[in-house]
Amino acid sequence: MKKLINAVEDIVKDSLVGVAAAHPDSLRVDLENAVVLRAEEPHEGKVGLVSGGGSGHEPMHSGYVGYGMLDAACCGQVFTSPVPDQMMAADKAVDGGAGVLHIVKNYTGDVMNFDMAAEMSAAESGIRIESVLVADDVAVQDSLYTVGRRGVGLTVLMEKILGAAAEEGRDLDALLRVAAKVNEGGRSFGLALTSCVVPAAGRPTFELADDEIELGIGIHGEPGRQRAKLSTAAEVAEQLAEPILADLDFTGEPVIAMLNGLGGTPLIEQYLVWGEVSKVLAGKGVQVSRTLVGNHITSLEMAGCSLTLLKADGDLLHLWDAPVNTPGLRWGC
């Protein structure tokens, strides 16, 4: 294992020290609770957005704290859920009097701990807290860490869209309605060319032969639907798009598309794959109106990519286009 770290047990804390040093004007870091926050105090009357999960998926979630997205991100150990105390600290820090919305990926530990934190925060501080559960992965119905579909790439789009809605001053109930629309219209599917190495384990999570890929991989290295032989980018594009299109009809409305790198695939390959995916989608009558390509929800250094599609009406496109200024996403500011 070759990694640029000091000690395995300090990797998250040391990384957060770097986050604070890199963005002193826009972010502050609560090192005791491993929570990344906006530098400014909460805005009175604005719904606070809190998300988080295991580290190792950067820029998600800490890289999406800032104007137009999250107010706080709770950082667990690598591939390990944060604990309720972290979420409670985040809830208190972002409360502007209009309630707090938790954005939670569908993984058992995340769901359990965010639910527990919401109950304790409400009881202790009287904050109204609601939760949005993201479950967009069409690869498998249940996995090693979930009941139901895993929450993956749609989480990025959810955080951006809800962040814009919160900046506009929409209330908590309105944000829940927007979130329901995103969940209803969003789907994802991913594939891996290699495993990653969790620092605490010191070895690959799984083994793939040089000519194999894992279809439907999870962002923690969970098994997918099947293993297949590595083929051309054009064939890989079909393998990414077909399970999503088979699950939901994306014709008839504009679509936001994200081609996401899992950490170890260079941008030249990501754009190449997107070019092939765009041909597949056009051939199926899917109208892509917005495109995002890059590393947005990763799995350490795993090579591979995922595709996320979201049916977007005029309001969702408006919220997607709204200004955002975070370390991981920035436009219109």
C-alpha positions, 0 to 999 in steps of 0.5 A: 500500500502506497498512500500519502498519509502520516498514520492510518488512524489520523487520516481523516483528521489530518485531511480536515486540517488541510481543508481548513488551511486551503479554504480559510475564507469560506470554510471552518472545520470543527476538528473535535467533531470532524464537521466541515461548516461554512465560515459564516454564521447561519442565515436567519430564516434559511433551512440548514442543510446537513449531509455526511458519510464515510470519508474516502468519497471526496469531494463528497461531502466536505467539498460541497459545503458552501454557498448554494449547497451544504451548510455542514458535512459530517466526516466519518472514518474511511467508508464508515458512517459518522456518529450521532454526536457529529450530526448533532453538532452540525445541526446546532451549528447550522440552525437558522430558525427555519429547521434543518434537512438531513441528506442521507445516502441509503446505507444502513449505518448512515440511516441509523445514525442520522435518524438517531441524531435527528431525534436527539437534536429535536429533543435537546434543542427543539429544532425541526429536522427532516430527512431525505433518503437518496436511493438511486443505484439500479444495480442491486436491490439490496447490498452488503450495507443497505436495505433497498437501493444504495445511495450514490451519484444522485446525492451530488445532484440532490445536494446542489438542487436543494442547496439552491432552493434553500438559498432562495429562502424556500421553507422546509416543506418546499425543500422536501417536495423538491427532494421527492421530485429528484428522488423520483426522477434520478437513477445511477449505475457504476462499474469498476476496473480496479479495487481501491485500498482502504488504509486500515485494511492495507490491501485491495477490497476485492480482486479483478483480473486484468481483463475484468470489470465489475458491473454495478459496483458500490462506492465502498467496493460492494459487489455489483451485478456481474463480472464481465470482460473489459471491452471498448469504451463504446461497449462500456457506455452501453453497459452504463446506460442500459440498466438505467434506461431499463429502469426508468423512461427518460424520454420526453423531458430534459435530463441532467447527466453526470459522468462521474469518475471513481477516483482513479480514472483520468479525465481524458478517459471520462470525457471519452466515455461520456462522448460514447454515453451521449451517443447511446442516450441520443439514440434512445431519444434522451435529451441531455440538457445539462452535463457534469463530468469529473470526480464528484463521488469517488471511492478512494483510488478505484478506477472506473466510473458511474452514470447518473441521470435525472429527469428535470423540469423547468424548476429543477433546471433553474435550481441546477443553474443557480450559482454555487461556490464550494471547493467541489462545484463552482459556477455563476459566482 
